[in-house]
Every structure is written in structure tokens, then in C-alpha cells.
Amino acid sequence: SFYQSLRTVPKELEEAAALYRLSSWQRFTKLEVPWSMIGLVWNAMMSFGGSWFFLAASEAISVLNQKYTLPGVGSYVAAAVDAKDLHALGWAALTIAIVIVIVDQFFWRPVVAWADKFRFEQSASSDPPRSWVYDLVHESELPQRIGRFFAPLRDGFNAAMTALTKPRDRWPIMDSPWSDRIFNAALIVITTGLIALGVTFVLKTVGLAEVGRVILLGFATMARVLVLLVFATLVWTPIGVAIGFSPRLARVLQPVALFLASFPANFVFPFATLAFITYHIPINWGSILLMALGSQWYILFNAIAGAQTIPTDMREMADDIELRGWLRWRRLIIPGIFPSWVTGAITASGGAWNASIVSEIVSWGSTTLTAFGLGSYIADATNKGDWPRITLGVGVMAIFVVVLNRTVWRRLYRIGETRFAR
């Protein structure tokens, strides 16, 4: 999110920073962080939800046929799933719901209300995000006293950092062809060495036939990831835009979205397994739904963030000229949210690849369903403690992700910087 924000800072703000000769520290604190704040807040909220999603898988793991557990609600859920204890699952779900609501009320909602002041617009919204906790803290005397107490320390630190950094136009220009050649040569040597080690490892342990099979599994998982991205974009982007445009709607749906994004996968997988068996749904298709449970929310939260960064005056102008339907999306909404959507799609893609490890092989008691894919291959190798195949599976997954980043996501980022830059 922060990277995307840095790549889309408006040119007029860049020119103003250069005109006022801001140091790199001043640019960071007065331009780059404020410009990226709304996206950072919503992506941090999504990361919070994502950590809950993988909680059960992280607190109870199985390696070399040995199970390792940590005390916490995640391991409690894993034990309840193994025991088929629906009563215990219900209590765990209630506990997580209470924690999420408390965190939303006392942390995320105040932060969203505070971040609204960083919107880049000429006219303020008539219905900004609100939080009773933020209003209470803002009107209280204690935070102001604490701020005045630490003001000398803050001002001194800012002055020191400003003195240590220089304005951009005074930085030394490092344009030596020899430095590029040395760097490229070192990169080639390291890459060649890693490739040689990888080829040697493959030939000595698993063989080329196994490599071909794993690559085929990777294409199967990649197809599921692409289907998930298309589905999540079509479903959640309009909903995210509606929430981002309406603070009143956000106050109602924000905790709901946070709860859905935070709900641990282990809660749903047992019921999904029973549904797949009962209704004869192939796990090769059903696993897409399970992967979506942990990944689709990245697109929703980034659509909300992108919609909130569209200036109010531009939305009011669109209303004045009666811009409606697809024309409104093509002229206003898509250009406004496209960079944020790219960030959401990248993180959703990465989350889907990770989720495939726990989604392509699901169990309920003694019943196990396994999909044809790279995620189930890695999960099975991990349970068996087969380190050569674990390494091969993870390596192939990393190659798929890197190739997609280079061929797809980087080009979309470039489109966001050029065609849809503000």
C-alpha cells in the first residue's frame, strides 16, 4: 500500500516539495506519509484480519508427524476441529467476535476517523467518518498535556533528522556505469550459483519427472487464484466503493467486514467439508471458495481505501453533471480506485497462494479431501516431513509468484502511474 502511494503522489505536490526544498525527512513526514495514510490504515486493518485467518494454522502445526501447539484460541479451534466439538467451536467464534468488536470500536474506528483529515480535496465531506472514542480523546485535556510535554523532544528529533538529510536536488548523482556493471555481475553470479544448486538438488533427490508434475500442480493452483481474483473483483469492488463513498454505511459495515476477514478458516473448513461431501461438490472447485475466505477481503478493503481517496469535489462535480451508471465508473471511479485495486489484487493473489496450502486439503475428523494443486502438495509434504519435496514445492510457488509480479502486476502498476495518476 505504501509503495503504491509513493508511486502515485500527485505531480503538483512533488513540485511543491521541491520548491520549498524539503529534506527527505520532511518529505517523508509532510508529504509521503500523509498522502498514503488512508491506504495504510485500511491495509493495516486487512492485515489484522488476515492474522486471525491464519491463527489456527499457526498455533497448531504438524511437522514430521509431531504436533506443536501454542496456548491460544487458534490451537483451541484446531483441537475442537479434531474432536468434532461444535459446542467448543461456537464458544471460540463468540470469543473472536467479541475481541474484533472491541478492537474495532477502540482502535480501528478512531484511526479511520483520524485518517480522514489526510484526504486530498478542496472541499470537505459533509458526512466524515465518526468515532465516539476519537471524539472523547480529541476533546480530552490529558492527550493535549501529553503532547505539550513531549513537544520539545519531538521538535528536537525533527530538527536533527532534517539537518541530517538533504533536499532531493542536492543529493549527489551516482551515475557510474561501473557500479551498474559490478552490481549486475554480482547478481548474475549469485543467480547462476542458486540455479546450479537447485538443479543439483532436483537431480539428486526428486528427479525431473517430479519437477514437471509440481509445475503442472502450480498451473492448477494459479488457475484457481485467477478465478478467485475475477470473482472478488466483480463482487467486492462495487461494495467497497459504496462503503468508501458513504461514511454512514461504513460505520455499519466496517465491523462486519472486519469480522468476516478475521474469521479463522478452520471454523468454516469442517462445515465446508461436510457440504462438499453431502452435495458431491468436487474439492478442485470447492477449494476456490475456501481460498477466497482469506483472500477476497484484500480487494474489498483496498476498494474502500481507493474510494475514500477520491476527492469530494470531484464526486460533487460528477453529481452536478449527472454522471451515472457505467459512465460514472469509467470516468470517475475506476481512475480513482485503480492504483488501490492493483495493490488489493497483488495482496489477494499472494494471500490466495498462501491460503491454497490450507484450502486444497481439508479434513473433518477422519475424512480428508485433497485437491489437485500445489498447495495440497506442500501441505502433504510438510505433514510427512519430506524436506526435498517441501523445498521443491515452495520454490516452484515462489517462481510462479515472481513471474506473475514481473509480467502482470508491474505492468498494471505502470498503468496506474501513467493513465490514472492525479
Phi and psi in degrees as a GROMACS rama.xvg file:
@    title "Ramachandran Plot"
@    xaxis  label "Phi"
@    yaxis  label "Psi"
@TYPE xy
-66.44  -39.7894  PHE-2
-60.1527  -45.744  TYR-3
-61.7943  -39.2349  GLN-4
-65.6721  -41.0481  SER-5
-62.964  -33.8608  LEU-6
-77.9352  -11.6877  ARG-7
-122.28  23.4222  THR-8
-64.6715  129.92  VAL-9
-58.1751  145.308  PRO-10
-62.5221  -35.6064  LYS-11
-65.6171  -32.159  GLU-12
-72.8913  -37.7723  LEU-13
-61.3631  -43.9208  GLU-14
-66.2133  -37.4683  GLU-15
-65.1458  -40.247  ALA-16
-63.8211  -39.4974  ALA-17
-69.3232  -37.9338  ALA-18
-63.8015  -40.381  LEU-19
-86.4096  3.85578  TYR-20
52.299  51.9566  ARG-21
-72.2268  139.138  LEU-22
-72.2657  170.095  SER-23
-62.9817  -34.1994  SER-24
-67.9418  -41.5991  TRP-25
-66.6674  -38.7958  GLN-26
-60.5995  -41.8093  ARG-27
-64.4979  -45.5287  PHE-28
-84.4667  -28.9788  THR-29
-104.155  -15.0528  LYS-30
-124.553  -58.6143  LEU-31
-71.3849  -47.2956  GLU-32
-65.8959  -47.6144  VAL-33
-59.1288  -41.1665  PRO-34
-63.4787  -33.432  TRP-35
-94.8407  -0.0389539  SER-36
-62.8367  -44.8271  MET-37
-62.5142  -45.1318  ILE-38
-63.5509  -39.205  GLY-39
-61.9074  -42.4318  LEU-40
-62.5203  -48.255  VAL-41
-70.3691  -33.8837  TRP-42
-73.3973  -32.7289  ASN-43
-64.8865  -39.335  ALA-44
-61.5802  -41.245  MET-45
-66.7858  -38.4339  MET-46
-64.4302  -36.947  SER-47
-60.3052  -45.2304  PHE-48
-65.6848  -39.4306  GLY-49
-63.3234  -33.2452  GLY-50
-66.8071  -37.0404  SER-51
-66.7361  -35.8495  TRP-52
-59.4671  -41.3646  PHE-53
-96.1692  11.5219  PHE-54
-60.8467  -50.0826  LEU-55
-65.646  -37.2408  ALA-56
-69.5727  -23.8053  ALA-57
-91.1081  -30.8803  SER-58
-87.0409  -9.89675  GLU-59
-141.322  102.138  ALA-60
-121.505  155.928  ILE-61
-124.904  121.277  SER-62
-136.767  132.342  VAL-63
54.9623  41.2283  LEU-64
60.5103  19.0986  ASN-65
-118.264  137.728  GLN-66
-103.171  131.065  LYS-67
-117.359  128.535  TYR-68
-128.852  148.366  THR-69
-114.494  147.734  LEU-70
-66.2082  130.332  PRO-71
162.085  171.837  GLY-72
-69.148  -25.8711  VAL-73
-65.6603  -48.5145  GLY-74
-67.0593  -30.8374  SER-75
-62.6608  -43.0279  TYR-76
-63.8822  -44.0138  VAL-77
-60.3844  -41.5118  ALA-78
-65.95  -38.6535  ALA-79
-65.4397  -36.8519  ALA-80
-65.4382  -44.906  VAL-81
-61.2117  -35.5386  ASP-82
-88.4389  -1.47344  ALA-83
55.75  39.0831  LYS-84
-95.9895  93.3884  ASP-85
-68.0513  -31.2092  LEU-86
-62.269  -45.6778  HIS-87
-64.9638  -38.2825  ALA-88
-61.9389  -37.6381  LEU-89
-63.7516  -43.611  GLY-90
-64.7318  -39.2938  TRP-91
-65.3919  -41.2875  ALA-92
-62.4128  -40.9675  ALA-93
-63.6696  -41.3868  LEU-94
-61.6042  -46.9794  THR-95
-63.9748  -39.7617  ILE-96
-61.4851  -42.5828  ALA-97
-64.0044  -43.9006  ILE-98
-62.4474  -43.1608  VAL-99
-64.006  -42.581  ILE-100
-63.9413  -42.1895  VAL-101
-63.023  -46.7759  ILE-102
-64.184  -38.2048  VAL-103
-63.5133  -44.9534  ASP-104
-70.3596  -40.3303  GLN-105
-97.2138  -9.78811  PHE-106
-130.966  -63.2005  PHE-107
-67.1826  -43.0321  TRP-108
-64.7993  -42.7429  ARG-109
-61.6297  -38.1895  PRO-110
-66.8932  -40.3477  VAL-111
-62.8687  -42.4659  VAL-112
-64.3344  -39.1144  ALA-113
-68.1749  -39.9106  TRP-114
-70.4774  -15.5768  ALA-115
-62.8648  -24.0468  ASP-116
-70.8806  -11.1756  LYS-117
-92.4733  7.3353  PHE-118
-66.425  138.132  ARG-119
-93.459  94.9989  PHE-120
-156.442  161.8  GLU-121
-89.0055  -31.4037  GLN-122
-122.78  137.625  SER-123
-76.072  152.903  ALA-124
-70.4546  144.208  SER-125
-77.782  -13.5726  SER-126
-137.305  73.4028  ASP-127
-73.1895  162.451  PRO-128
-60.3108  142.284  PRO-129
-127.162  154.037  ARG-130
-152.436  127.457  SER-131
-67.2355  -30.9594  TRP-132
-68.4097  -43.4658  VAL-133
-62.6528  -43.3612  TYR-134
-62.2583  -39.5617  ASP-135
-64.6493  -45.924  LEU-136
-68.1773  -39.8456  VAL-137
-64.7193  -35.6596  HIS-138
-90.7952  -6.37138  GLU-139
-79.0617  151.613  SER-140
-81.6329  -29.3103  GLU-141
-61.5535  -49.1373  LEU-142
-59.4765  -35.2469  PRO-143
-67.2636  -38.9645  GLN-144
-65.4546  -41.5492  ARG-145
-62.4642  -41.1549  ILE-146
-62.9426  -41.3055  GLY-147
-67.5848  -33.7861  ARG-148
-66.1829  -40.9673  PHE-149
-92.2209  1.50279  PHE-150
-58.6356  -45.2572  ALA-151
-60.1912  -40.3487  PRO-152
-64.966  -42.5935  LEU-153
-63.9755  -45.9308  ARG-154
-65.6324  -38.8098  ASP-155
-65.4329  -40.575  GLY-156
-64.8648  -43.7373  PHE-157
-63.1353  -39.9132  ASN-158
-64.8685  -41.0736  ALA-159
-65.4095  -44.4657  ALA-160
-66.2558  -36.084  MET-161
-65.8082  -39.8129  THR-162
-68.2109  -31.6016  ALA-163
-80.0091  -17.2552  LEU-164
-112.452  158.73  THR-165
-117.502  155.944  LYS-166
-60.2481  153.479  PRO-167
-57.9963  -36.7042  ARG-168
-74.7564  -6.17001  ASP-169
-105.696  2.12486  ARG-170
-69.0402  142.838  TRP-171
-67.8254  137.934  PRO-172
-86.4606  117.222  ILE-173
-101.851  92.6867  MET-174
-126.006  47.6646  ASP-175
-89.4403  124.446  SER-176
-64.4215  -28.1983  PRO-177
-67.0589  -36.8799  TRP-178
-64.0565  -39.2549  SER-179
-65.7932  -40.9004  ASP-180
-65.367  -41.6163  ARG-181
-64.2059  -43.8275  ILE-182
-62.8527  -45.9028  PHE-183
-63.9632  -39.7384  ASN-184
-63.8783  -44.0663  ALA-185
-62.6755  -39.5951  ALA-186
-65.0144  -40.3454  LEU-187
-64.8751  -43.1253  ILE-188
-62.2242  -46.5066  VAL-189
-64.1577  -44.0188  ILE-190
-64.2006  -43.4537  THR-191
-61.5658  -42.4567  THR-192
-62.1812  -42.6547  GLY-193
-65.7173  -40.0278  LEU-194
-63.7766  -42.3257  ILE-195
-62.2761  -43.3169  ALA-196
-62.5283  -40.8378  LEU-197
-64.7726  -44.0778  GLY-198
-63.4895  -43.2182  VAL-199
-61.1267  -43.5355  THR-200
-61.518  -44.4492  PHE-201
-64.6176  -46.0718  VAL-202
-65.6572  -33.3058  LEU-203
-85.2585  -22.3526  LYS-204
-113.593  -60.2882  THR-205
-105.789  -28.7859  VAL-206
91.054  158.197  GLY-207
-67.6317  -32.6711  LEU-208
-61.5629  -39.6588  ALA-209
-66.8209  -36.3832  GLU-210
-62.368  -45.5064  VAL-211
-60.4913  -39.8116  GLY-212
-64.8556  -41.6856  ARG-213
-67.1743  -37.7374  VAL-214
-62.5834  -40.8414  ILE-215
-62.1398  -40.814  LEU-216
-61.7005  -37.3432  LEU-217
-63.2519  -39.8064  GLY-218
-65.5563  -35.6701  PHE-219
-63.8636  -44.8618  ALA-220
-66.8716  -38.4215  THR-221
-62.1977  -38.1782  MET-222
-61.8734  -40.0828  ALA-223
-64.9404  -39.9695  ARG-224
-61.9027  -43.6009  VAL-225
-65.9615  -41.2969  LEU-226
-61.1461  -41.6942  VAL-227
-61.3224  -44.1624  LEU-228
-63.599  -42.5713  LEU-229
-63.574  -45.8064  VAL-230
-61.5965  -47.8411  PHE-231
-64.5811  -36.6808  ALA-232
-65.2144  -45.8176  THR-233
-68.3931  -33.4739  LEU-234
-87.3593  -48.3219  VAL-235
-93.8235  -21.1513  TRP-236
-63.4962  -48.3392  THR-237
-61.1221  -37.8359  PRO-238
-65.9897  -42.8607  ILE-239
-63.0881  -39.7123  GLY-240
-64.5481  -41.838  VAL-241
-61.8671  -41.814  ALA-242
-66.9581  -42.3665  ILE-243
-65.5281  -32.3245  GLY-244
-80.539  -18.775  PHE-245
-124.242  98.4702  SER-246
-57.5211  -32.5184  PRO-247
-63.9291  -42.4657  ARG-248
-68.1569  -35.8392  LEU-249
-63.7101  -37.2062  ALA-250
-62.7489  -29.9531  ARG-251
-85.9762  -43.2709  VAL-252
-93.3451  -17.0019  LEU-253
-58.1602  -50.2078  GLN-254
-65.3256  -30.9109  PRO-255
-65.9247  -47.2105  VAL-256
-62.6252  -40.568  ALA-257
-64.6727  -39.536  LEU-258
-65.3445  -44.6793  PHE-259
-63.7504  -39.8025  LEU-260
-69.9764  -27.1056  ALA-261
-91.7718  -11.2605  SER-262
-65.997  120.728  PHE-263
-60.6057  140.326  PRO-264
-61.4955  -33.7304  ALA-265
-60.6645  -24.1928  ASN-266
-67.3599  -38.5255  PHE-267
-89.8676  -33.0275  VAL-268
-57.2453  -43.4191  PHE-269
-59.9198  -44.0277  PRO-270
-67.8975  -36.25  PHE-271
-64.9934  -39.7108  ALA-272
-60.9378  -44.7911  THR-273
-62.3145  -41.0218  LEU-274
-65.6039  -41.9241  ALA-275
-61.6175  -40.9687  PHE-276
-70.2404  -43.7596  ILE-277
-65.7908  -44.219  THR-278
-100.046  10.291  TYR-279
55.9078  45.1599  HIS-280
-89.1409  122.54  ILE-281
-62.018  135.753  PRO-282
-65.7916  -23.277  ILE-283
-62.6158  -29.6447  ASN-284
-94.1112  -38.8058  TRP-285
-62.9772  -29.9197  GLY-286
-64.2653  -24.9954  SER-287
-62.527  -42.6971  ILE-288
-61.992  -42.0619  LEU-289
-67.0738  -38.8768  LEU-290
-64.1644  -35.8486  MET-291
-66.7228  -27.8435  ALA-292
-58.7504  -29.5941  LEU-293
-107.632  -6.04744  GLY-294
-117.383  -30.6412  SER-295
-65.5822  -23.3377  GLN-296
-69.1991  -22.6794  TRP-297
-60.6776  -40.6259  TYR-298
-68.9993  -39.9185  ILE-299
-60.9821  -50.8918  LEU-300
-67.7073  -35.6053  PHE-301
-74.2979  -30.0624  ASN-302
-65.328  -39.5212  ALA-303
-61.9935  -47.4057  ILE-304
-61.8245  -43.4957  ALA-305
-63.6044  -40.1755  GLY-306
-66.011  -36.2114  ALA-307
-71.1031  -21.6497  GLN-308
-85.1841  -9.30632  THR-309
-70.9397  121.664  ILE-310
-57.6547  144.017  PRO-311
-61.7653  -37.0915  THR-312
-65.4063  -32.5552  ASP-313
-69.4217  -38.9219  MET-314
-66.5703  -39.5148  ARG-315
-66.0761  -37.0878  GLU-316
-64.807  -41.2258  MET-317
-62.2041  -36.6272  ALA-318
-67.6279  -39.1518  ASP-319
-64.3852  -37.9925  ASP-320
-91.8352  9.45956  ILE-321
56.9624  49.8459  GLU-322
-79.3813  116.035  LEU-323
-131.118  162.31  ARG-324
60.8515  -140.711  GLY-325
-64.1361  -33.3875  TRP-326
-63.2064  -37.6264  LEU-327
-64.7181  -41.3983  ARG-328
-64.6275  -43.7125  TRP-329
-70.8633  -35.0079  ARG-330
-93.2999  -28.0836  ARG-331
-119.752  -55.5205  LEU-332
-74.5422  -51.2341  ILE-333
-61.3254  -47.3596  ILE-334
-60.2736  -32.7308  PRO-335
-75.0379  -35.2288  GLY-336
-103.46  -5.31862  ILE-337
-58.1128  -48.4224  PHE-338
-59.2257  -39.474  PRO-339
-67.8156  -36.9829  SER-340
-63.1295  -40.7992  TRP-341
-59.8447  -44.4928  VAL-342
-59.8508  -44.8866  THR-343
-63.6621  -39.5082  GLY-344
-67.2546  -38.7032  ALA-345
-63.3842  -48.8265  ILE-346
-68.3279  -34.8553  THR-347
-65.6357  -39.281  ALA-348
-62.5991  -47.5167  SER-349
-62.4807  -41.1604  GLY-350
-63.985  -35.0284  GLY-351
-68.5004  -40.1646  ALA-352
-61.3912  -42.8675  TRP-353
-65.0277  -44.7732  ASN-354
-65.4339  -23.4706  ALA-355
-61.2607  -27.5735  SER-356
-66.2194  -32.8167  ILE-357
-104.021  -4.86811  VAL-358
-103.806  -24.9596  SER-359
-86.6173  -3.57119  GLU-360
-142.219  112.378  ILE-361
-126.199  151.191  VAL-362
-137.186  151.065  SER-363
-140.261  100.592  TRP-364
67.9018  -120.743  GLY-365
-93.4304  -2.3252  SER-366
-92.8582  126.929  THR-367
-129.823  132.013  THR-368
-113.903  133.299  LEU-369
-126.005  126.767  THR-370
-91.9  159.509  ALA-371
-83.0825  103.84  PHE-372
-176.069  169.983  GLY-373
-71.2934  -33.1072  LEU-374
-62.995  -45.7761  GLY-375
-66.1098  -32.1091  SER-376
-63.2452  -45.9782  TYR-377
-66.4996  -42.3771  ILE-378
-62.6613  -42.8531  ALA-379
-66.0656  -42.0651  ASP-380
-65.0499  -35.7002  ALA-381
-66.4518  -43.4083  THR-382
-62.7069  -33.4638  ASN-383
-85.3506  -10.8014  LYS-384
69.917  29.7466  GLY-385
-87.4627  89.0827  ASP-386
-63.6796  -39.6759  TRP-387
-58.2478  -42.7898  PRO-388
-75.9518  -30.199  ARG-389
-61.2644  -47.6849  ILE-390
-62.3247  -43.0491  THR-391
-63.408  -46.279  LEU-392
-62.7856  -46.4415  GLY-393
-65.4466  -40.1192  VAL-394
-63.0606  -44.0581  GLY-395
-64.8533  -40.1739  VAL-396
-62.4175  -41.4028  MET-397
-62.4662  -39.347  ALA-398
-64.1322  -43.8104  ILE-399
-58.822  -45.5254  PHE-400
-64.4816  -43.3471  VAL-401
-65.1097  -43.2274  VAL-402
-62.548  -41.9891  VAL-403
-63.0843  -40.5915  LEU-404
-61.3074  -42.1144  ASN-405
-74.1295  -37.7049  ARG-406
-93.488  -26.3325  THR-407
-114.805  -61.1891  VAL-408
-68.7795  -36.6746  TRP-409
-64.9371  -39.0231  ARG-410
-66.5506  -38.4517  ARG-411
-66.5876  -37.7201  LEU-412
-59.6487  -41.4519  TYR-413
-65.1297  -38.1166  ARG-414
-63.0749  -41.4919  ILE-415
-62.9524  -33.3956  GLY-416
-76.0277  -31.998  GLU-417
-96.8503  -56.9333  THR-418
-76.7434  -33.4022  ARG-419
-115.366  19.624  PHE-420
-72.7448  145.294  ALA-421
